Amino acid sequence: MRRFDIEERRVRLARRHHLPRRSPSAEEAAAGAVGLHSSDPATVFLSALARVDGFEVDDLERALYDDRTLVRMLGMRRTLFVVGRETAAVMNAACTQALYAPERRRTESFLEGHVDDPAGWLERVSAEVLEVLRRRGEATAVELTTEIPELGLKVPYGEGTKWAGVVGMSTRVLFLLATAGLILRGRPRGSWRSGQYRWAPVEIWLGEHLADLPTEEARVALLRRWLAGHGPATFTDISWWTGWGKGVTRKALDQSGAVEVDIEEAGSGWALADDLEGSEPVEEWVALLPGLDPAPMGWKQREWFMGEHTPRLFDRNGNAGPMIWFNGRVVGGWSQRPDGEVAFRLLDDVGWEAAAAVEREADRLQQWLGGHRVIPRFRTPLEKELSG
């Protein structure tokens, strides 16, 4: 049985996530990680900055909104990703479509007691949203509500509990149409840091519908893409990242042709049968990665690169904060102060040369941001401490 030690895993991470040697394009960077996280709008840009040579905001915006070679859509674990068009179709069939039925039931439960026929109301309003979007080409939630007043319905939930709140039906209806693969997020209303998107029918935005792939075939294709960028990895890593249950994960592994391997300190794991050769060492490298970057969010079992730093660099819900990486392991964290200064703290002794390289990278990031302040959507203990 092939055995992978921790150092080789770190070298693979660096090479396949384009961290020591940056890629020539955002498309290639996204493919290396299978997708770039986009739940926090700024993350995808800062993740690309760390991976793409000479990266500027326009590079990613052109790929997303002009050339449309990259797509922002819901995928694994109900998370927003930026992926290539071919991967979008695979992800949609392997993960996104499975969200529709339970989310529809949840939405109908919200509507009970507020409309006469929750299922009928949802069918009718969803059809009206699609009709307006196909006529207009794209629209924001506010613009859609202007034409479809019922979309502005807000209903309370969890009354009398600490989870009580109000849910807007515009959010729920658009989310459902996205999980059905009918619409997707287009250009934001504001800057690259804005999370208020215009919505567009898939066939209008992309010029075609997403390929209709058999579910099991898509799961195998997604798993093979993920193992190419993240393997070797444990069963727990695979099941967590994809959001699949154990039975689905086992079946996809059986059909993928992956082979069992031995991973230092993790035990049994999986890798592609044609991806068992050793990796050439890489030069020393440092990177300042944003919160929710696909590197720390790529695995569930993270001790081999996180060490003992998880409590300070993740929030209680498992969301990664901004991190400093050195040679494939996390050695500290960073944040921005109110005046835009990039502040950082090393949690490990990496030596003066590496510390100087971290400082240079922090200066590069600060200059690139040009005075813009990026506050992570999910705050972590060290990030909040450094932000002042």
Phi and psi in degrees as a GROMACS rama.xvg file:
@    title "Ramachandran Plot"
@    xaxis  label "Phi"
@    yaxis  label "Psi"
@TYPE xy
-64.5277  134.897  ARG-2
-113.312  131.906  ARG-3
-112.009  125.373  PHE-4
-89.7685  171.373  ASP-5
-63.1258  -39.7677  ILE-6
-62.0829  -40.3856  GLU-7
-67.041  -36.5907  GLU-8
-61.7122  -39.856  ARG-9
-67.4869  -36.7748  ARG-10
-66.2708  -43.0278  VAL-11
-61.6743  -45.0488  ARG-12
-56.2155  -47.7009  LEU-13
-60.4216  -48.398  ALA-14
-67.291  -45.3626  ARG-15
-81.7504  -19.6435  ARG-16
-97.9942  10.6086  HIS-17
56.967  44.4774  HIS-18
-97.0127  -39.5745  LEU-19
-81.6323  -31.9635  PRO-20
-126.459  109.003  ARG-21
-69.2071  151.283  ARG-22
-82.6367  164.415  SER-23
-82.0232  -10.3622  PRO-24
-150.938  156.869  SER-25
-65.0296  -34.8184  ALA-26
-61.0978  -43.5008  GLU-27
-68.6856  -38.088  GLU-28
-63.521  -43.2041  ALA-29
-64.3922  -40.0805  ALA-30
-64.8639  -37.0396  ALA-31
-61.0682  -35.6048  GLY-32
-99.2123  8.07573  ALA-33
72.872  -39.8589  VAL-34
-168.826  154.9  GLY-35
-99.164  130.822  LEU-36
-61.9301  140.135  HIS-37
-135.357  13.8489  SER-38
-61.1334  -37.9105  SER-39
-98.4406  116.139  ASP-40
-53.1516  -36.0255  PRO-41
-73.814  -25.5809  ALA-42
-55.7163  -46.8594  THR-43
-62.3596  -34.463  VAL-44
-72.57  -41.4466  PHE-45
-72.9159  -31.6483  LEU-46
-66.3611  -39.5951  SER-47
-67.5729  -38.3882  ALA-48
-56.8575  -39.1268  LEU-49
-73.7851  -14.4081  ALA-50
-119.294  -16.623  ARG-51
-113.284  130.164  VAL-52
-65.5767  126.65  ASP-53
63.988  29.1325  GLY-54
-64.3589  138.371  PHE-55
-131.865  158.296  GLU-56
-52.8421  -41.4591  VAL-57
-58.4608  -30.0938  ASP-58
-61.869  -46.0873  ASP-59
-76.418  -38.0553  LEU-60
-63.9655  -36.7067  GLU-61
-64.2575  -43.5221  ARG-62
-65.5719  -35.0389  ALA-63
-81.4573  -42.6877  LEU-64
-112.577  -20.5548  TYR-65
-104.991  -65.1222  ASP-66
-73.232  -30.4748  ASP-67
57.4729  37.3092  ARG-68
-80.0261  -18.856  THR-69
-116.316  149.211  LEU-70
-130.73  137.221  VAL-71
-100.047  118.373  ARG-72
-156.361  162.563  MET-73
-68.483  142.888  LEU-74
-148.567  -129.074  GLY-75
-58.7688  135.425  MET-76
58.3155  33.3295  ARG-77
60.5325  26.8358  ARG-78
-102.79  145.576  THR-79
-79.3862  132.228  LEU-80
-128.705  155.07  PHE-81
-106.988  119.111  VAL-82
-136.217  163.996  VAL-83
-69.2093  161.541  GLY-84
-61.8608  -40.6653  ARG-85
-67.1301  -42.3409  GLU-86
-64.6435  -32.792  THR-87
-59.2025  -43.7027  ALA-88
-65.8826  -40.6395  ALA-89
-64.3701  -47.5819  VAL-90
-62.7195  -39.8501  MET-91
-60.4217  -46.7865  ASN-92
-74.7625  -32.1522  ALA-93
-82.8686  -29.1915  ALA-94
-135.181  -48.4883  CYS-95
-64.9408  -46.0508  THR-96
-61.8038  -28.4656  GLN-97
-67.3213  -17.1502  ALA-98
-76.2695  -22.6577  LEU-99
-62.4165  -53.4754  TYR-100
-59.9475  -50.4867  ALA-101
-66.0269  -34.8449  PRO-102
-71.2949  -32.0127  GLU-103
-67.216  -44.3246  ARG-104
-59.7925  -40.7428  ARG-105
-63.2129  -42.2373  ARG-106
-65.003  -41.8772  THR-107
-62.4957  -35.2382  GLU-108
-67.2194  -34.7242  SER-109
-62.0959  -37.3377  PHE-110
-78.7427  -18.4477  LEU-111
-59.5975  130.725  GLU-112
87.3167  -5.39807  GLY-113
-116.597  -23.5527  HIS-114
-134.954  157.359  VAL-115
-67.6693  -40.5587  ASP-116
-133.376  87.5544  ASP-117
-52.3865  -45.951  PRO-118
-65.1125  -44.5343  ALA-119
-66.0836  -41.069  GLY-120
-59.2076  -44.7605  TRP-121
-65.9816  -41.5158  LEU-122
-61.1409  -47.2478  GLU-123
-67.0382  -47.1793  ARG-124
-67.1111  -38.3936  VAL-125
-61.84  -41.1535  SER-126
-64.1873  -38.8231  ALA-127
-66.0662  -39.2006  GLU-128
-61.0761  -46.1947  VAL-129
-62.5522  -39.2691  LEU-130
-63.5809  -43.8828  GLU-131
-65.7061  -44.1288  VAL-132
-64.7116  -38.5168  LEU-133
-68.7359  -30.9315  ARG-134
-75.4502  -41.2459  ARG-135
-87.618  -24.3714  ARG-136
94.8388  -45.8276  GLY-137
-162.68  158.269  GLU-138
-166.916  155.254  ALA-139
-85.3139  169.375  THR-140
-61.5404  -38.6351  ALA-141
-64.142  -43.9267  VAL-142
-64.5499  -38.7444  GLU-143
-65.4405  -40.167  LEU-144
-66.5251  -30.6967  THR-145
-61.4124  -38.6309  THR-146
-86.5064  -25.3683  GLU-147
-126.61  83.3122  ILE-148
-54.2385  -33.4482  PRO-149
-61.968  -23.3062  GLU-150
-65.4489  -18.8648  LEU-151
-82.1566  1.9288  GLY-152
-60.1459  133.616  LEU-153
-122.985  133.221  LYS-154
-126.126  141.347  VAL-155
-78.4115  155.603  PRO-156
-144.905  157.521  TYR-157
61.6587  30.0237  GLY-158
-58.9278  135.052  GLU-159
86.2987  1.56779  GLY-160
-119.132  169.51  THR-161
-73.3251  -8.92598  LYS-162
-96.7992  8.03701  TRP-163
-58.6422  144.591  ALA-164
-172.809  -167.798  GLY-165
-130.401  133.481  VAL-166
-114.308  133.154  VAL-167
-87.5699  134.313  GLY-168
-70.3157  -22.8242  MET-169
-61.6857  -41.9542  SER-170
-62.9315  -45.1684  THR-171
-68.2172  -43.1004  ARG-172
-65.6171  -44.0023  VAL-173
-66.0354  -37.7688  LEU-174
-61.7928  -43.6686  PHE-175
-63.3657  -44.3069  LEU-176
-64.1086  -31.5066  LEU-177
-71.1024  -41.4948  ALA-178
-67.4059  -25.5616  THR-179
-78.4311  -4.42526  ALA-180
75.5324  23.8172  GLY-181
-99.6309  -29.0438  LEU-182
-136.314  163.666  ILE-183
-149.151  167.798  LEU-184
-79.0817  131.842  ARG-185
-102.256  -134.635  GLY-186
-75.6256  140.513  ARG-187
-72.3186  160.871  PRO-188
-69.1959  -34.8696  ARG-189
-108.539  -140.322  GLY-190
-80.7137  -173.702  SER-191
-64.5778  -13.9564  TRP-192
-93.7408  -0.382482  ARG-193
-84.7551  142.514  SER-194
-108.92  13.3275  GLY-195
-99.1925  102.048  GLN-196
-100.812  155.453  TYR-197
-82.3712  151.091  ARG-198
-112.002  147.3  TRP-199
-144.897  147.262  ALA-200
-62.1452  141.418  PRO-201
-56.1484  -45.3813  VAL-202
-68.1093  -24.6402  GLU-203
-82.2681  -44.4177  ILE-204
-66.5489  -42.801  TRP-205
-97.7109  -9.80624  LEU-206
80.5908  3.79501  GLY-207
-167.473  162.292  GLU-208
-77.0794  157.82  HIS-209
-64.0414  143.777  LEU-210
-57.4972  136.986  ALA-211
-89.9495  95.0042  ASP-212
-100.551  143.917  LEU-213
-59.5569  139.177  PRO-214
-57.533  -50.0463  THR-215
-64.8077  -38.7037  GLU-216
-62.2117  -41.3754  GLU-217
-66.8466  -38.7848  ALA-218
-62.0242  -42.2425  ARG-219
-63.663  -43.18  VAL-220
-63.3091  -41.7922  ALA-221
-66.1159  -43.2182  LEU-222
-61.3877  -42.435  LEU-223
-65.9041  -38.0465  ARG-224
-61.1122  -44.0321  ARG-225
-67.3814  -43.4071  TRP-226
-64.1638  -32.4187  LEU-227
-64.504  -30.6981  ALA-228
-99.3568  -17.5817  GLY-229
-128.935  -11.6729  HIS-230
-73.6188  154.335  GLY-231
-75.8425  153.539  PRO-232
-151.666  161.714  ALA-233
-84.7284  164.729  THR-234
-57.5656  -41.1822  PHE-235
-60.8555  -42.2135  THR-236
-59.1228  -46.9837  ASP-237
-64.4931  -49.4253  ILE-238
-61.4828  -40.8126  SER-239
-67.9675  -47.784  TRP-240
-64.6876  -42.0334  TRP-241
-77.2369  -26.2656  THR-242
81.8913  12.2623  GLY-243
-85.5305  151.887  TRP-244
-70.4016  170.694  GLY-245
-63.4798  -39.8452  LYS-246
-63.9771  -44.8859  GLY-247
-62.9472  -41.9703  VAL-248
-63.2959  -44.5115  THR-249
-61.3614  -43.3655  ARG-250
-64.8594  -42.2917  LYS-251
-63.7963  -40.4294  ALA-252
-62.7768  -44.2391  LEU-253
-59.7906  -39.0704  ASP-254
-83.8589  -13.9043  GLN-255
-82.8461  -17.4774  SER-256
80.6712  7.76811  GLY-257
-66.7046  153.132  ALA-258
-118.518  152.488  VAL-259
-78.0694  139.017  GLU-260
-134.535  169.702  VAL-261
-106.711  127.341  ASP-262
-113.946  128.047  ILE-263
-54.9244  128.705  GLU-264
68.2874  -4.05629  GLU-265
-116.514  -17.6785  ALA-266
83.9498  -136.425  GLY-267
-69.6045  140.221  SER-268
-150.433  -171.302  GLY-269
-136.398  146.099  TRP-270
-149.075  160.513  ALA-271
-68.4187  141.687  LEU-272
-61.445  -29.1366  ALA-273
-98.1973  19.5746  ASP-274
-132.995  48.4527  ASP-275
-109.779  -1.3156  LEU-276
-70.9254  154.18  GLU-277
-69.887  158.46  GLY-278
-105.81  140.799  SER-279
-67.8221  140.632  GLU-280
-58.9885  156.315  PRO-281
-113.948  159.042  VAL-282
-67.4737  160.911  GLU-283
-59.1663  141.867  GLU-284
-147.974  154.743  TRP-285
-132.743  152.773  VAL-286
-151.888  140.501  ALA-287
-103.028  105.544  LEU-288
-101.271  145.887  LEU-289
-78.7794  170.437  PRO-290
-58.223  141.565  GLY-291
67.0336  16.2994  LEU-292
-58.3056  147.195  ASP-293
-66.1308  -15.7665  PRO-294
-69.601  -60.6492  ALA-295
-67.6427  -24.6269  PRO-296
-89.2186  8.30989  MET-297
-84.9632  -15.6436  GLY-298
-136.766  150.418  TRP-299
-84.9728  -42.0129  LYS-300
-93.8361  102.146  GLN-301
-112.139  6.68659  ARG-302
-58.5849  -30.1918  GLU-303
-69.1341  -16.4659  TRP-304
-123.691  -18.3412  PHE-305
-90.1698  -25.7984  MET-306
59.4305  -128.833  GLY-307
-101.739  15.6341  GLU-308
-93.6763  -1.41374  HIS-309
-55.4088  -45.3996  THR-310
-59.6091  -28.8353  PRO-311
-91.5912  -19.8142  ARG-312
-115.64  -0.31212  LEU-313
-123.31  151.108  PHE-314
-84.8821  179.676  ASP-315
-69.7455  -16.2143  ARG-316
-96.7229  6.60416  ASN-317
87.0127  20.1906  GLY-318
-93.8596  129.288  ASN-319
-75.7565  140.965  ALA-320
-97.1388  -178.005  GLY-321
-64.2741  133.895  PRO-322
-132.756  154.022  MET-323
-104.703  126.789  ILE-324
-111.143  142.279  TRP-325
-138.907  115.651  PHE-326
52.2941  43.9808  ASN-327
84.3016  10.3792  GLY-328
-136.712  155.518  ARG-329
-86.0849  127.129  VAL-330
-123.458  1.27397  VAL-331
175.493  -170.348  GLY-332
-142.044  167.487  GLY-333
-142.656  166.158  TRP-334
-158.165  -178.396  SER-335
-121.122  138.192  GLN-336
-83.5216  166.763  ARG-337
-54.8561  -29.0093  PRO-338
-85.5083  3.81567  ASP-339
94.9912  -7.56087  GLY-340
-63.7853  135.766  GLU-341
-84.7306  113.948  VAL-342
-105.562  144.018  ALA-343
-142.786  162.912  PHE-344
-143.359  128.285  ARG-345
-85.517  131.854  LEU-346
-100.825  -9.88002  LEU-347
-124.549  154.126  ASP-348
-82.1425  109.259  ASP-349
-106.915  1.17119  VAL-350
90.6791  157.35  GLY-351
-68.9662  -33.6904  TRP-352
-65.8896  -45.6399  GLU-353
-66.6327  -38.8214  ALA-354
-61.9151  -38.8739  ALA-355
-66.2247  -36.9026  ALA-356
-66.3977  -37.4412  ALA-357
-62.4132  -43.3982  VAL-358
-63.5909  -39.5254  GLU-359
-64.2025  -39.9258  ARG-360
-67.7766  -36.1925  GLU-361
-64.1692  -40.6111  ALA-362
-64.2745  -40.9055  ASP-363
-62.4939  -43.3872  ARG-364
-64.1281  -42.6573  LEU-365
-63.3012  -42.2733  GLN-366
-65.5299  -40.7038  GLN-367
-62.8432  -40.975  TRP-368
-66.653  -25.435  LEU-369
58.4747  37.0165  GLY-370
94.0758  -13.7164  GLY-371
-72.0521  139.206  HIS-372
-106.86  129.865  ARG-373
-110.867  115.143  VAL-374
-103.422  118.416  ILE-375
-57.996  144.111  PRO-376
-65.04  -33.7882  ARG-377
-114.146  111.487  PHE-378
-85.3923  137.637  ARG-379
-115.389  160.678  THR-380
-53.9644  -49.198  PRO-381
-70.2032  -37.6106  LEU-382
-60.8654  -44.9183  GLU-383
-65.0327  -38.7216  LYS-384
-63.9973  -43.5858  GLU-385
-72.3691  -26.7602  LEU-386
-69.3536  -15.923  SER-387
